[in-house]
Amino acid sequence: MEKLIFTVPEIAKLLNLSTATIYSMVRNNEIPYKKLRGKIVFHRETIEIWLATPTA
């Protein structure tokens, strides 16, 4: 079964970025995320769509 929800360290590893970069992207609303009981989490499908969407 594929993992559906990722934490900041997990998404950083998946995207080959530092956790500091991920936190910066979250602060600047540059990456889709949700807060779950106060923790920042990332939904696999949402991230896959975000990665596939071309930017202007």
N, CA and C atoms as a LAMMPS dump frame, in Angstrom:
ITEM: TIMESTEP
0
ITEM: NUMBER OF ATOMS
168
ITEM: BOX BOUNDS ff ff ff
-5.0000000000000000e+02 5.0000000000000000e+02
-5.0000000000000000e+02 5.0000000000000000e+02
-5.0000000000000000e+02 5.0000000000000000e+02
ITEM: ATOMS id mol type element x y z
1 1 1 N 0.842 -1.187 0
2 1 2 C 0 0 0
3 1 3 C 0.885 1.248 0
4 2 1 N 0.598 2.154 -0.909
5 2 2 C 1.357 3.395 -0.992
6 2 3 C 0.979 4.343 0.132
7 3 1 N 1.974 5.04 0.621
8 3 2 C 1.745 6.032 1.66
9 3 3 C 0.985 7.216 1.061
10 4 1 N -0.044 7.71 1.755
11 4 2 C -0.878 8.799 1.241
12 4 3 C -0.512 10.161 1.812
13 5 1 N -0.023 10.186 3.038
14 5 2 C 0.272 11.433 3.733
15 5 3 C 1.757 11.461 4.093
16 6 1 N 2.391 12.603 3.835
17 6 2 C 3.81 12.766 4.13
18 6 3 C 4.03 13.896 5.119
19 7 1 N 5.042 13.75 5.958
20 7 2 C 5.461 14.807 6.875
21 7 3 C 6.485 15.693 6.158
22 8 1 N 6.901 16.763 6.806
23 8 2 C 7.895 17.659 6.21
24 8 3 C 9.193 16.911 5.888
25 9 1 N 9.78 16.157 6.823
26 9 2 C 11.023 15.447 6.472
27 9 3 C 10.833 14.433 5.331
28 10 1 N 9.684 13.779 5.303
29 10 2 C 9.432 12.796 4.251
30 10 3 C 9.297 13.455 2.879
31 11 1 N 8.571 14.568 2.809
32 11 2 C 8.388 15.247 1.52
33 11 3 C 9.702 15.884 1.073
34 12 1 N 10.494 16.359 2.02
35 12 2 C 11.803 16.923 1.686
36 12 3 C 12.685 15.856 1.037
37 13 1 N 12.688 14.674 1.616
38 13 2 C 13.485 13.57 1.057
39 13 3 C 12.954 13.173 -0.317
40 14 1 N 11.644 13.086 -0.449
41 14 2 C 11.018 12.706 -1.713
42 14 3 C 11.352 13.699 -2.825
43 15 1 N 11.371 14.996 -2.497
44 15 2 C 11.631 16.043 -3.485
45 15 3 C 13.108 16.43 -3.568
46 16 1 N 13.937 15.773 -2.753
47 16 2 C 15.373 16.046 -2.714
48 16 3 C 15.645 17.514 -2.358
49 17 1 N 14.93 18.002 -1.342
50 17 2 C 15.089 19.359 -0.831
51 17 3 C 15.346 19.29 0.667
52 18 1 N 15.827 20.372 1.237
53 18 2 C 16.027 20.404 2.687
54 18 3 C 14.695 20.681 3.387
55 19 1 N 14.625 20.329 4.654
56 19 2 C 13.411 20.62 5.418
57 19 3 C 13.231 22.133 5.539
58 20 1 N 14.337 22.879 5.631
59 20 2 C 14.25 24.341 5.708
60 20 3 C 13.595 24.901 4.448
61 21 1 N 13.925 24.334 3.3
62 21 2 C 13.323 24.776 2.038
63 21 3 C 11.831 24.479 2.039
64 22 1 N 11.449 23.303 2.518
65 22 2 C 10.029 22.94 2.564
66 22 3 C 9.281 23.896 3.489
67 23 1 N 9.83 24.167 4.675
68 23 2 C 9.168 25.102 5.597
69 23 3 C 9.036 26.491 4.963
70 24 1 N 10.052 26.929 4.229
71 24 2 C 10.006 28.21 3.542
72 24 3 C 8.912 28.204 2.478
73 25 1 N 8.811 27.121 1.723
74 25 2 C 7.785 26.996 0.692
75 25 3 C 6.392 27.01 1.316
76 26 1 N 6.234 26.389 2.476
77 26 2 C 4.951 26.388 3.19
78 26 3 C 4.608 27.814 3.622
79 27 1 N 5.574 28.506 4.229
80 27 2 C 5.346 29.888 4.684
81 27 3 C 4.914 30.791 3.545
82 28 1 N 5.477 30.565 2.365
83 28 2 C 5.186 31.399 1.201
84 28 3 C 4.072 30.832 0.322
85 29 1 N 3.385 29.807 0.812
86 29 2 C 2.304 29.151 0.064
87 29 3 C 2.739 28.718 -1.334
88 30 1 N 3.934 28.179 -1.436
89 30 2 C 4.473 27.723 -2.715
90 30 3 C 4.275 26.227 -2.934
91 31 1 N 3.79 25.534 -1.932
92 31 2 C 3.565 24.095 -2.017
93 31 3 C 2.241 23.79 -1.312
94 32 1 N 1.426 22.919 -1.891
95 32 2 C 0.141 22.613 -1.237
96 32 3 C 0.347 21.754 0.017
97 33 1 N -0.285 22.158 1.1
98 33 2 C -0.169 21.437 2.368
99 33 3 C -1.448 21.604 3.172
100 34 1 N -1.569 20.815 4.206
101 34 2 C -2.666 20.931 5.169
102 34 3 C -2.069 20.869 6.558
103 35 1 N -2.814 21.37 7.517
104 35 2 C -2.427 21.219 8.919
105 35 3 C -3.351 20.185 9.539
106 36 1 N -2.758 19.189 10.144
107 36 2 C -3.494 18.108 10.771
108 36 3 C -3.076 18.05 12.232
109 37 1 N -3.968 18.488 13.109
110 37 2 C -3.669 18.563 14.545
111 37 3 C -2.405 19.362 14.81
112 38 1 N -2.252 20.455 14.073
113 38 2 C -1.114 21.344 14.268
114 38 3 C 0.141 20.967 13.503
115 39 1 N 0.128 19.819 12.82
116 39 2 C 1.298 19.381 12.052
117 39 3 C 1.075 19.65 10.578
118 40 1 N 2.135 20.042 9.899
119 40 2 C 2.08 20.259 8.454
120 40 3 C 2.215 18.906 7.771
121 41 1 N 1.266 18.604 6.888
122 41 2 C 1.303 17.342 6.15
123 41 3 C 1.012 17.597 4.674
124 42 1 N 1.384 16.629 3.854
125 42 2 C 1.24 16.734 2.411
126 42 3 C 0.544 15.486 1.891
127 43 1 N -0.465 15.669 1.047
128 43 2 C -1.224 14.571 0.461
129 43 3 C -0.544 14.162 -0.845
130 44 1 N -0.263 12.873 -0.985
131 44 2 C 0.476 12.363 -2.143
132 44 3 C -0.138 12.821 -3.471
133 45 1 N -1.429 12.615 -3.656
134 45 2 C -2.07 12.937 -4.928
135 45 3 C -1.988 14.436 -5.232
136 46 1 N -2.186 15.264 -4.221
137 46 2 C -2.113 16.713 -4.408
138 46 3 C -0.711 17.134 -4.823
139 47 1 N 0.301 16.547 -4.202
140 47 2 C 1.689 16.859 -4.556
141 47 3 C 2.003 16.393 -5.976
142 48 1 N 1.519 15.222 -6.354
143 48 2 C 1.759 14.716 -7.711
144 48 3 C 1.129 15.65 -8.756
145 49 1 N -0.082 16.12 -8.499
146 49 2 C -0.742 17.058 -9.41
147 49 3 C 0.035 18.375 -9.445
148 50 1 N 0.438 18.867 -8.287
149 50 2 C 1.21 20.106 -8.2
150 50 3 C 2.505 20.012 -8.995
151 51 1 N 3.181 18.88 -8.899
152 51 2 C 4.443 18.691 -9.629
153 51 3 C 4.213 18.631 -11.138
154 52 1 N 3.079 18.088 -11.554
155 52 2 C 2.788 17.916 -12.979
156 52 3 C 2.246 19.192 -13.627
157 53 1 N 1.836 20.159 -12.818
158 53 2 C 1.25 21.383 -13.339
159 53 3 C 2.339 22.376 -13.723
160 54 1 N 2.365 22.797 -14.997
161 54 2 C 3.383 23.775 -15.411
162 54 3 C 3.16 25.131 -14.739
163 55 1 N 4.244 25.806 -14.45
164 55 2 C 4.143 27.139 -13.851
165 55 3 C 4.318 28.201 -14.915
166 56 1 N 3.794 29.349 -14.644
167 56 2 C 3.846 30.446 -15.636
168 56 3 C 5.199 31.115 -15.636
